[in-house]
Amino acid sequence: MKQTLRLFAAGLRQTANDGMLLVLLAAPLLIGILVKQGVPLLNALCETHWGFSLAAWYRLIDGFVLALVPSMLSIISAFLLLEERDEGTGAYYQITPVRGYSYLVARLGLPAGWAFLYTVLAVSVFGISGLGFGRTVFAALIGAGAGAACALMVAALAGNRVEGLAVSKLTGLSLLGLFAVWFIPAPYRYAAAFLPSFWIGMLVNQGAAGIALLCGTAVCGIWTVIFGRRFLQKG
């Protein structure tokens, strides 16, 4: 465990020395401020000039933040994995006590826990829908798991950081499940149930906390196993 924590700390130092990763680190806070300050202002303008309210979409906006924040933070983990593969340090770790799934815990498990706390804080401070702490925590758990799975997907499919930039754009498609909950009627919306963000949407919009958490966690677990195996095979 000490070796895992040391590797996690080394990842933090790498992030601090990379300008692009630092931007990703700060971006969720900037998005939260924009949502908190900008959306109510826009809503007031819509009500005044067009007689239209955005309040009905506030939960969708908070759900988007819940899904987006861990997804953005996951890119940091993905780029660290790819950088270590490019430099050969990833192969080195495979012959140290921090190898295999222990290596992934340091690069994905601990960052996912940190992303969970970051997401809960961001939505608790900047949320606009009054979602409630319990639902926020459950949705952040799914989001953190989805973020770890997306990081593995990028690391497993990309050969280097340049390819990682392109593949990381695919993680945006994983957010489509959230919008399916609002814009696709039942039962057709369940075609998107394989996307973790779908269950964030179900939790935020439908309130099925227990079922959504269980199904969302299962989906994240399946993604993690599939892409985790592929990443370790690529070595």
C-alpha positions as CSV (number, residue, x, y, z in Angstrom):
1,M,0.0,0.0,0.0
2,K,2.9,2.4,0.8
3,Q,4.3,1.8,-2.7
4,T,0.8,2.5,-4.2
5,L,0.5,5.8,-2.3
6,R,4.0,6.8,-3.4
7,L,3.2,6.2,-7.0
8,F,0.0,8.2,-6.6
9,A,2.0,11.1,-5.1
10,A,4.4,10.9,-8.0
11,G,1.5,11.2,-10.4
12,L,0.5,14.4,-8.6
13,R,3.9,15.8,-9.1
14,Q,3.8,14.9,-12.8
15,T,0.5,16.7,-13.1
16,A,1.8,19.8,-11.3
17,N,4.6,20.0,-13.9
18,D,2.3,19.7,-16.9
19,G,0.5,22.8,-18.0
20,M,-2.2,21.0,-19.9
21,L,-3.0,18.7,-17.0
22,L,-3.2,21.6,-14.7
23,V,-5.8,23.2,-16.9
24,L,-7.9,20.0,-16.7
25,L,-7.5,20.1,-13.0
26,A,-8.9,23.7,-12.8
27,A,-11.5,23.3,-15.5
28,P,-14.3,21.7,-13.3
29,L,-14.2,24.7,-10.9
30,L,-14.4,27.1,-13.8
31,I,-17.4,25.2,-15.2
32,G,-19.0,25.2,-11.8
33,I,-18.7,28.9,-11.5
34,L,-20.1,29.4,-15.0
35,V,-23.1,27.2,-14.2
36,K,-23.7,28.9,-10.8
37,Q,-23.5,32.4,-12.1
38,G,-24.3,32.2,-15.7
39,V,-27.4,29.9,-15.9
40,P,-29.6,31.8,-13.4
41,L,-28.7,35.0,-15.2
42,L,-29.5,33.5,-18.6
43,N,-32.8,32.2,-17.1
44,A,-33.7,35.7,-15.9
45,L,-33.1,37.0,-19.4
46,C,-35.2,34.3,-21.0
47,E,-38.1,34.9,-18.6
48,T,-37.9,38.7,-19.1
49,H,-37.6,38.8,-22.9
50,W,-39.2,35.6,-24.1
51,G,-41.4,34.3,-21.3
52,F,-39.4,31.0,-21.2
53,S,-37.9,29.5,-18.1
54,L,-34.8,27.2,-18.0
55,A,-35.7,26.0,-14.5
56,A,-37.1,22.8,-15.8
57,W,-33.6,21.9,-17.1
58,Y,-31.7,22.7,-14.0
59,R,-31.5,19.0,-13.0
60,L,-30.1,18.1,-16.5
61,I,-27.5,20.8,-16.1
62,D,-26.5,19.5,-12.6
63,G,-26.5,16.0,-14.0
64,F,-24.2,17.1,-16.8
65,V,-21.7,18.6,-14.3
66,L,-21.9,15.3,-12.3
67,A,-20.9,13.3,-15.4
68,L,-18.5,15.8,-16.9
69,V,-16.3,16.6,-13.9
70,P,-15.0,13.0,-13.3
71,S,-14.8,12.5,-17.0
72,M,-12.4,15.5,-17.4
73,L,-10.3,14.5,-14.4
74,S,-10.0,11.0,-15.8
75,I,-8.1,12.4,-18.8
76,I,-5.3,13.3,-16.4
77,S,-5.0,9.6,-15.3
78,A,-5.1,8.5,-18.9
79,F,-2.3,10.8,-20.0
80,L,-0.2,9.7,-17.0
81,L,-0.6,6.1,-18.1
82,L,0.3,6.9,-21.7
83,E,3.2,9.1,-20.7
84,E,4.6,6.3,-18.5
85,R,4.1,3.8,-21.4
86,D,6.0,6.2,-23.8
87,E,8.9,6.6,-21.4
88,G,9.0,2.9,-20.5
89,T,8.4,3.5,-16.8
90,G,5.1,1.6,-17.0
91,A,7.0,-1.5,-18.0
92,Y,9.4,-0.9,-15.1
93,Y,6.6,-0.8,-12.6
94,Q,5.5,-4.2,-13.8
95,I,8.6,-5.8,-12.1
96,T,8.2,-3.8,-8.9
97,P,5.8,-4.4,-6.0
98,V,3.5,-1.9,-7.7
99,R,2.4,-4.0,-10.7
100,G,-0.7,-5.2,-12.5
101,Y,-3.8,-4.1,-10.7
102,S,-1.9,-2.4,-7.9
103,Y,-0.5,-0.1,-10.5
104,L,-4.0,0.6,-11.8
105,V,-5.1,1.3,-8.2
106,A,-2.4,4.0,-8.0
107,R,-3.2,5.5,-11.3
108,L,-7.0,5.1,-11.4
109,G,-8.4,3.9,-8.0
110,L,-7.0,6.7,-5.9
111,P,-7.6,9.4,-8.5
112,A,-11.2,8.1,-8.8
113,G,-11.7,8.6,-5.1
114,W,-10.3,12.0,-5.4
115,A,-12.6,12.8,-8.4
116,F,-15.5,11.6,-6.3
117,L,-14.8,14.1,-3.6
118,Y,-14.1,16.8,-6.1
119,T,-17.4,16.2,-7.8
120,V,-19.4,16.2,-4.6
121,L,-17.8,19.5,-3.6
122,A,-18.3,21.1,-7.0
123,V,-22.0,20.2,-7.2
124,S,-22.7,21.0,-3.5
125,V,-21.2,24.4,-4.0
126,F,-22.2,25.2,-7.6
127,G,-25.4,23.1,-8.1
128,I,-28.5,25.0,-9.1
129,S,-31.3,22.4,-8.9
130,G,-31.3,21.6,-5.2
131,L,-30.5,18.0,-5.9
132,G,-29.8,17.0,-2.4
133,F,-26.7,15.6,-0.8
134,G,-27.7,11.9,-1.0
135,R,-28.4,11.9,-4.7
136,T,-25.3,14.0,-5.3
137,V,-23.1,11.4,-3.5
138,F,-24.7,8.4,-5.4
139,A,-24.3,10.2,-8.7
140,A,-20.7,11.2,-8.0
141,L,-19.9,7.5,-7.2
142,I,-21.2,6.5,-10.6
143,G,-19.3,9.4,-12.2
144,A,-16.1,8.5,-10.5
145,G,-16.4,4.9,-11.7
146,A,-17.2,6.1,-15.2
147,G,-14.2,8.4,-15.1
148,A,-11.8,5.5,-14.2
149,A,-13.4,3.4,-17.0
150,C,-13.0,6.2,-19.5
151,A,-9.3,6.7,-18.5
152,L,-8.7,3.0,-19.1
153,M,-10.5,3.2,-22.4
154,V,-8.2,6.0,-23.6
155,A,-5.1,4.2,-22.3
156,A,-6.1,0.9,-23.8
157,L,-7.0,2.3,-27.3
158,A,-4.3,4.9,-27.7
159,G,-0.7,4.1,-28.4
160,N,0.8,7.4,-27.1
161,R,-0.3,10.8,-25.8
162,V,-0.9,12.2,-29.3
163,E,-3.3,9.4,-30.1
164,G,-4.7,9.9,-26.5
165,L,-5.8,13.4,-27.4
166,A,-7.9,12.1,-30.3
167,V,-9.3,9.1,-28.4
168,S,-10.1,11.2,-25.3
169,K,-12.7,13.0,-27.5
170,L,-14.6,9.7,-27.6
171,T,-15.2,10.0,-23.9
172,G,-17.6,12.8,-24.7
173,L,-19.8,10.3,-26.4
174,S,-20.2,8.5,-23.1
175,L,-22.2,11.5,-21.9
176,L,-25.0,10.9,-24.4
177,G,-26.6,8.5,-22.0
178,L,-27.5,11.4,-19.7
179,F,-29.4,13.2,-22.4
180,A,-31.2,10.0,-23.5
181,V,-33.0,10.1,-20.1
182,W,-34.5,13.5,-20.9
183,F,-35.1,13.4,-24.6
184,I,-35.9,9.7,-25.5
185,P,-39.1,8.2,-24.2
186,A,-39.3,4.9,-22.4
187,P,-38.6,2.1,-23.2
188,Y,-36.4,3.3,-26.0
189,R,-34.1,5.3,-23.7
190,Y,-32.9,2.0,-22.2
191,A,-30.9,1.4,-25.4
192,A,-28.4,3.7,-23.8
193,A,-28.3,1.8,-20.5
194,F,-24.7,0.5,-21.3
195,L,-23.5,4.1,-20.8
196,P,-22.7,5.0,-17.1
197,S,-24.0,8.5,-17.6
198,F,-27.5,7.1,-18.4
199,W,-27.7,5.9,-14.8
200,I,-26.6,9.3,-13.5
201,G,-29.5,10.8,-15.5
202,M,-31.9,8.2,-14.1
203,L,-30.8,9.0,-10.6
204,V,-31.0,12.8,-11.0
205,N,-34.2,12.9,-13.0
206,Q,-36.2,9.8,-11.9
207,G,-34.9,9.5,-8.3
208,A,-34.4,5.7,-8.5
209,A,-31.3,6.1,-6.3
210,G,-30.8,2.4,-5.2
211,I,-31.5,0.9,-8.6
212,A,-29.5,3.5,-10.5
213,L,-26.5,3.2,-8.2
214,L,-26.5,-0.6,-8.5
215,C,-26.9,-0.6,-12.3
216,G,-24.5,2.3,-12.8
217,T,-21.8,0.6,-10.6
218,A,-22.3,-2.7,-12.6
219,V,-21.9,-0.9,-15.9
220,C,-18.7,0.9,-14.7
221,G,-17.4,-2.4,-13.5
222,I,-17.9,-4.1,-16.8
223,W,-16.2,-1.2,-18.7
224,T,-13.3,-1.3,-16.2
225,V,-12.8,-5.1,-16.6
226,I,-12.9,-5.0,-20.4
227,F,-10.5,-2.0,-20.9
228,G,-8.4,-2.9,-17.9
229,R,-7.6,-6.3,-19.3
230,R,-6.8,-4.8,-22.7
231,F,-4.5,-2.2,-21.1
232,L,-2.6,-4.8,-19.1
233,Q,-2.2,-7.0,-22.2
234,K,-0.7,-4.1,-24.1
235,G,1.7,-3.6,-21.2
